[in-house]
């Protein structure tokens, strides 16, 4: 399967990571070849990748916000779930894993994946059906962060069982949870579960979590967007782990 990835950051990251098969690069006529585009063309030249100059309208037909560039590539290379814990071991770090339960919106998924990559998450697990997958729209929304992440597709209830057997503490985000996120042990091997934009986590997934937590709300609105809530929780986990590392005696 082939697909078109547009936008300068996503195209650059795909060329840099070399995880996908690459077929050709389209550049809009009249686009100034400087900055990120110059780096993209340099990568293409080193890899002897065919570059075609085309009318901007041709890229408009592929995607909005293409920024004058499009790359034809193979489909997204999903990882095996076992590779996620291996990555944590290779980095000599406690696992930090993100589980997404039935997220539907590509923008939300892309935003969370971008945050996950920035926060040092070792891998992401999403359901194989009835949820957004790693489409070109998600790659674009993540600014290419998808290309650096291990994303596995797996039944989430089974994934939680597997993680718990491996000694990973599973914490679910829920607006109705009895505990706040400050009460959760975020500085240990951790998997964070974020639910669907509308209904949150499914009952079975929530039941399997070791702990359900909420983000304290002091304003008038009742909840946060799934991508925002998940991003805040990931950064709180990252900061807790950094503090624990700092506090350890040398």
LUMLOZA-912049 format. One record per residue (C-alpha): chain; x, y, z. Coordinates in nm, 3 decimals, m for minus. Each point is the difference from the previous one (the first is absolute). Example, Ala and Ser with C-alpha at 12.3 -4.5 7.8 and 13.67 -1.06 7.14 Angstrom:
2
<mol->A px->1.230 py->m0.450 pz->0.780> $
<mol->A px->0.137 py->0.344 pz->m0.066> $
// end
This chain:
250
<mol->A px->0.000 py->0.000 pz->0.000> $
<mol->A px->0.123 py->0.348 pz->m0.089> $
<mol->A px->m0.105 py->0.334 pz->0.148> $
<mol->A px->0.086 py->0.368 pz->m0.031> $
<mol->A px->0.153 py->0.188 pz->0.294> $
<mol->A px->m0.007 py->0.379 pz->m0.022> $
<mol->A px->0.148 py->0.283 pz->0.204> $
<mol->A px->0.366 py->0.081 pz->0.046> $
<mol->A px->0.052 py->m0.136 pz->0.350> $
<mol->A px->m0.173 py->m0.337 pz->m0.063> $
<mol->A px->0.184 py->m0.047 pz->m0.331> $
<mol->A px->0.333 py->0.090 pz->0.159> $
<mol->A px->m0.049 py->m0.243 pz->0.290> $
<mol->A px->m0.089 py->m0.287 pz->m0.234> $
<mol->A px->0.311 py->0.063 pz->m0.206> $
<mol->A px->0.210 py->0.022 pz->0.315> $
<mol->A px->m0.124 py->m0.316 pz->0.174> $
<mol->A px->0.006 py->m0.229 pz->m0.305> $
<mol->A px->m0.271 py->m0.229 pz->0.137> $
<mol->A px->m0.214 py->0.006 pz->m0.313> $
<mol->A px->0.057 py->m0.078 pz->m0.364> $
<mol->A px->0.011 py->0.327 pz->m0.194> $
<mol->A px->m0.104 py->0.037 pz->m0.366> $
<mol->A px->0.004 py->0.364 pz->m0.108> $
<mol->A px->m0.006 py->0.360 pz->0.117> $
<mol->A px->m0.223 py->0.272 pz->m0.144> $
<mol->A px->0.089 py->0.368 pz->0.041> $
<mol->A px->m0.230 py->0.283 pz->m0.108> $
<mol->A px->0.128 py->0.222 pz->m0.280> $
<mol->A px->0.133 py->0.333 pz->0.122> $
<mol->A px->0.057 py->m0.114 pz->0.361> $
<mol->A px->0.308 py->0.160 pz->0.156> $
<mol->A px->0.251 py->m0.276 pz->0.067> $
<mol->A px->0.128 py->0.114 pz->0.338> $
<mol->A px->m0.030 py->m0.099 pz->0.365> $
<mol->A px->m0.172 py->m0.333 pz->0.059> $
<mol->A px->m0.069 py->m0.050 pz->m0.370> $
<mol->A px->0.370 py->0.035 pz->m0.076> $
<mol->A px->0.071 py->m0.272 pz->0.257> $
<mol->A px->m0.267 py->m0.223 pz->m0.157> $
<mol->A px->0.153 py->0.042 pz->m0.344> $
<mol->A px->0.345 py->m0.072 pz->0.140> $
<mol->A px->m0.131 py->m0.328 pz->0.149> $
<mol->A px->m0.166 py->m0.084 pz->m0.331> $
<mol->A px->0.320 py->0.067 pz->m0.191> $
<mol->A px->0.205 py->m0.223 pz->0.231> $
<mol->A px->m0.252 py->m0.280 pz->m0.040> $
<mol->A px->m0.034 py->0.052 pz->m0.377> $
<mol->A px->m0.372 py->0.049 pz->0.045> $
<mol->A px->m0.192 py->0.120 pz->m0.308> $
<mol->A px->m0.115 py->0.362 pz->0.048> $
<mol->A px->m0.278 py->0.140 pz->m0.218> $
<mol->A px->m0.091 py->0.368 pz->m0.025> $
<mol->A px->m0.377 py->0.019 pz->m0.046> $
<mol->A px->m0.274 py->0.266 pz->m0.006> $
<mol->A px->m0.115 py->0.099 pz->0.351> $
<mol->A px->m0.352 py->m0.107 pz->m0.091> $
<mol->A px->0.122 py->m0.360 pz->m0.022> $
<mol->A px->0.105 py->0.014 pz->0.365> $
<mol->A px->m0.321 py->0.183 pz->0.095> $
<mol->A px->m0.186 py->m0.310 pz->m0.122> $
<mol->A px->0.200 py->m0.218 pz->0.241> $
<mol->A px->m0.034 py->0.204 pz->0.319> $
<mol->A px->m0.057 py->0.340 pz->0.153> $
<mol->A px->0.303 py->0.148 pz->0.171> $
<mol->A px->0.247 py->m0.192 pz->m0.215> $
<mol->A px->0.258 py->0.286 pz->0.019> $
<mol->A px->0.109 py->m0.071 pz->m0.354> $
<mol->A px->0.122 py->m0.355 pz->0.053> $
<mol->A px->m0.137 py->m0.357 pz->m0.014> $
<mol->A px->0.171 py->m0.336 pz->0.040> $
<mol->A px->m0.130 py->m0.332 pz->m0.132> $
<mol->A px->0.081 py->m0.276 pz->0.250> $
<mol->A px->m0.099 py->m0.348 pz->0.115> $
<mol->A px->m0.259 py->m0.038 pz->0.278> $
<mol->A px->0.080 py->0.063 pz->0.365> $
<mol->A px->0.224 py->m0.271 pz->0.154> $
<mol->A px->m0.182 py->m0.111 pz->0.316> $
<mol->A px->0.220 py->m0.154 pz->0.267> $
<mol->A px->m0.042 py->m0.322 pz->0.194> $
<mol->A px->m0.114 py->0.071 pz->0.355> $
<mol->A px->0.301 py->m0.187 pz->0.142> $
<mol->A px->0.233 py->0.253 pz->m0.165> $
<mol->A px->m0.133 py->0.271 pz->0.231> $
<mol->A px->0.142 py->m0.147 pz->0.320> $
<mol->A px->0.318 py->m0.088 pz->m0.188> $
<mol->A px->0.047 py->0.367 pz->m0.084> $
<mol->A px->m0.027 py->0.095 pz->0.370> $
<mol->A px->0.257 py->m0.267 pz->0.085> $
<mol->A px->0.234 py->0.120 pz->m0.273> $
<mol->A px->m0.020 py->0.354 pz->0.136> $
<mol->A px->0.047 py->m0.128 pz->0.357> $
<mol->A px->m0.319 py->0.182 pz->0.103> $
<mol->A px->m0.318 py->m0.093 pz->0.183> $
<mol->A px->m0.276 py->m0.065 pz->m0.256> $
<mol->A px->m0.230 py->0.289 pz->m0.084> $
<mol->A px->m0.279 py->m0.116 pz->m0.232> $
<mol->A px->m0.312 py->0.169 pz->m0.137> $
<mol->A px->m0.321 py->m0.196 pz->m0.063> $
<mol->A px->m0.275 py->0.169 pz->m0.200> $
<mol->A px->m0.349 py->m0.145 pz->0.034> $
<mol->A px->m0.207 py->0.056 pz->m0.314> $
<mol->A px->0.120 py->0.351 pz->m0.088> $
<mol->A px->m0.183 py->0.100 pz->m0.319> $
<mol->A px->0.130 py->0.345 pz->m0.092> $
<mol->A px->0.321 py->0.004 pz->m0.209> $
<mol->A px->0.095 py->0.344 pz->0.135> $
<mol->A px->m0.030 py->m0.119 pz->0.361> $
<mol->A px->0.198 py->m0.314 pz->m0.077> $
<mol->A px->0.272 py->0.196 pz->m0.180> $
<mol->A px->0.025 py->0.253 pz->0.285> $
<mol->A px->0.035 py->m0.275 pz->0.260> $
<mol->A px->0.262 py->m0.184 pz->m0.204> $
<mol->A px->0.200 py->0.322 pz->m0.037> $
<mol->A px->m0.010 py->0.051 pz->0.377> $
<mol->A px->0.083 py->m0.367 pz->0.062> $
<mol->A px->0.313 py->0.025 pz->m0.213> $
<mol->A px->0.107 py->0.323 pz->0.169> $
<mol->A px->m0.058 py->m0.149 pz->0.348> $
<mol->A px->0.217 py->m0.306 pz->m0.070> $
<mol->A px->m0.278 py->m0.260 pz->m0.022> $
<mol->A px->0.139 py->m0.340 pz->m0.096> $
<mol->A px->m0.304 py->m0.103 pz->m0.197> $
<mol->A px->m0.370 py->0.047 pz->m0.067> $
<mol->A px->m0.269 py->m0.268 pz->m0.021> $
<mol->A px->m0.325 py->0.059 pz->m0.187> $
<mol->A px->m0.289 py->m0.238 pz->m0.079> $
<mol->A px->0.011 py->m0.174 pz->m0.340> $
<mol->A px->m0.363 py->0.089 pz->m0.081> $
<mol->A px->m0.256 py->0.278 pz->0.048> $
<mol->A px->0.264 py->0.261 pz->0.078> $
<mol->A px->0.216 py->0.241 pz->m0.197> $
<mol->A px->0.317 py->m0.159 pz->m0.137> $
<mol->A px->0.321 py->0.162 pz->m0.121> $
<mol->A px->m0.130 py->0.164 pz->m0.317> $
<mol->A px->0.166 py->0.282 pz->m0.196> $
<mol->A px->m0.227 py->0.246 pz->0.186> $
<mol->A px->0.131 py->m0.131 pz->0.334> $
<mol->A px->0.361 py->0.018 pz->m0.121> $
<mol->A px->m0.062 py->0.361 pz->m0.103> $
<mol->A px->m0.165 py->0.089 pz->0.332> $
<mol->A px->0.293 py->m0.152 pz->0.190> $
<mol->A px->0.252 py->0.205 pz->m0.204> $
<mol->A px->0.170 py->m0.329 pz->m0.087> $
<mol->A px->0.040 py->m0.122 pz->0.360> $
<mol->A px->m0.168 py->m0.327 pz->m0.107> $
<mol->A px->0.316 py->m0.094 pz->m0.188> $
<mol->A px->0.206 py->m0.007 pz->0.320> $
<mol->A px->m0.257 py->m0.189 pz->0.209> $
<mol->A px->m0.075 py->m0.369 pz->0.039> $
<mol->A px->m0.375 py->m0.033 pz->m0.051> $
<mol->A px->m0.155 py->m0.344 pz->0.045> $
<mol->A px->m0.356 py->m0.112 pz->m0.070> $
<mol->A px->m0.137 py->m0.234 pz->0.264> $
<mol->A px->m0.313 py->m0.076 pz->0.202> $
<mol->A px->0.036 py->0.241 pz->0.293> $
<mol->A px->m0.133 py->m0.236 pz->0.266> $
<mol->A px->0.260 py->m0.256 pz->m0.104> $
<mol->A px->0.267 py->0.270 pz->m0.017> $
<mol->A px->m0.074 py->0.101 pz->0.360> $
<mol->A px->0.026 py->m0.363 pz->0.114> $
<mol->A px->0.335 py->m0.030 pz->m0.177> $
<mol->A px->0.134 py->0.322 pz->0.148> $
<mol->A px->m0.108 py->m0.087 pz->0.353> $
<mol->A px->0.173 py->m0.337 pz->m0.025> $
<mol->A px->0.314 py->0.190 pz->m0.102> $
<mol->A px->m0.020 py->0.214 pz->0.316> $
<mol->A px->m0.145 py->0.313 pz->m0.163> $
<mol->A px->m0.250 py->0.206 pz->0.202> $
<mol->A px->m0.304 py->0.092 pz->m0.212> $
<mol->A px->m0.167 py->0.335 pz->0.071> $
<mol->A px->m0.317 py->0.110 pz->m0.179> $
<mol->A px->m0.115 py->0.360 pz->m0.045> $
<mol->A px->m0.365 py->0.047 pz->0.094> $
<mol->A px->m0.195 py->0.310 pz->0.096> $
<mol->A px->m0.199 py->m0.202 pz->0.257> $
<mol->A px->0.305 py->m0.164 pz->0.162> $
<mol->A px->0.025 py->0.003 pz->0.382> $
<mol->A px->0.367 py->0.105 pz->m0.003> $
<mol->A px->0.185 py->0.296 pz->m0.147> $
<mol->A px->0.302 py->m0.056 pz->m0.220> $
<mol->A px->0.225 py->0.135 pz->0.278> $
<mol->A px->m0.089 py->m0.310 pz->0.203> $
<mol->A px->0.120 py->m0.239 pz->m0.271> $
<mol->A px->0.352 py->m0.150 pz->0.012> $
<mol->A px->0.114 py->0.149 pz->m0.329> $
<mol->A px->0.369 py->m0.060 pz->0.070> $
<mol->A px->m0.012 py->m0.376 pz->m0.056> $
<mol->A px->m0.042 py->m0.226 pz->m0.307> $
<mol->A px->m0.318 py->0.157 pz->m0.132> $
<mol->A px->m0.266 py->m0.035 pz->m0.267> $
<mol->A px->m0.244 py->0.289 pz->m0.038> $
<mol->A px->m0.344 py->m0.071 pz->m0.149> $
<mol->A px->m0.193 py->0.280 pz->m0.174> $
<mol->A px->m0.357 py->m0.061 pz->m0.107> $
<mol->A px->m0.223 py->0.098 pz->m0.288> $
<mol->A px->m0.085 py->0.368 pz->m0.063> $
<mol->A px->m0.364 py->m0.045 pz->0.097> $
<mol->A px->m0.053 py->m0.299 pz->0.229> $
<mol->A px->0.348 py->m0.039 pz->0.147> $
<mol->A px->0.136 py->m0.347 pz->0.069> $
<mol->A px->m0.214 py->m0.305 pz->m0.057> $
<mol->A px->m0.116 py->m0.171 pz->0.319> $
<mol->A px->0.216 py->m0.311 pz->m0.045> $
<mol->A px->0.314 py->0.207 pz->m0.064> $
<mol->A px->m0.069 py->0.223 pz->0.302> $
<mol->A px->m0.063 py->m0.305 pz->0.221> $
<mol->A px->0.337 py->m0.148 pz->m0.090> $
<mol->A px->0.197 py->0.313 pz->0.094> $
<mol->A px->0.193 py->m0.008 pz->0.327> $
<mol->A px->m0.119 py->0.353 pz->0.078> $
<mol->A px->m0.234 py->0.259 pz->m0.148> $
<mol->A px->0.091 py->0.366 pz->0.037> $
<mol->A px->m0.137 py->0.337 pz->m0.100> $
<mol->A px->0.160 py->0.333 pz->m0.077> $
<mol->A px->m0.108 py->0.259 pz->0.262> $
<mol->A px->m0.225 py->0.267 pz->m0.152> $
<mol->A px->m0.022 py->0.342 pz->0.164> $
<mol->A px->m0.185 py->0.185 pz->m0.274> $
<mol->A px->m0.357 py->m0.015 pz->m0.123> $
<mol->A px->0.037 py->m0.260 pz->m0.276> $
<mol->A px->m0.049 py->m0.363 pz->0.101> $
<mol->A px->0.263 py->m0.174 pz->m0.210> $
<mol->A px->0.288 py->0.036 pz->m0.242> $
<mol->A px->0.039 py->m0.119 pz->m0.355> $
<mol->A px->0.147 py->m0.355 pz->m0.009> $
<mol->A px->0.318 py->0.116 pz->m0.171> $
<mol->A px->0.055 py->0.283 pz->0.247> $
<mol->A px->m0.071 py->m0.216 pz->0.307> $
<mol->A px->0.225 py->m0.277 pz->m0.126> $
<mol->A px->0.279 py->0.243 pz->m0.081> $
<mol->A px->m0.013 py->0.155 pz->0.348> $
<mol->A px->0.009 py->m0.345 pz->0.161> $
<mol->A px->0.298 py->m0.107 pz->m0.211> $
<mol->A px->0.199 py->0.306 pz->0.101> $
<mol->A px->m0.086 py->m0.049 pz->0.366> $
<mol->A px->0.131 py->m0.357 pz->m0.030> $
<mol->A px->0.315 py->0.117 pz->m0.175> $
<mol->A px->0.066 py->0.262 pz->0.269> $
<mol->A px->m0.062 py->m0.247 pz->0.284> $
<mol->A px->0.247 py->m0.244 pz->m0.151> $
<mol->A px->0.260 py->0.270 pz->m0.055> $
<mol->A px->m0.034 py->0.110 pz->0.364> $
<mol->A px->0.040 py->m0.356 pz->0.125> $
<mol->A px->0.312 py->m0.041 pz->m0.213> $
<mol->A px->0.140 py->0.326 pz->0.135> $
<mol->A px->m0.072 py->m0.102 pz->0.361> $
<mol->A px->0.177 py->m0.335 pz->m0.027> $
<mol->A px->0.341 py->m0.005 pz->0.167> $
<mol->A px->0.290 py->m0.011 pz->m0.241> $
// end
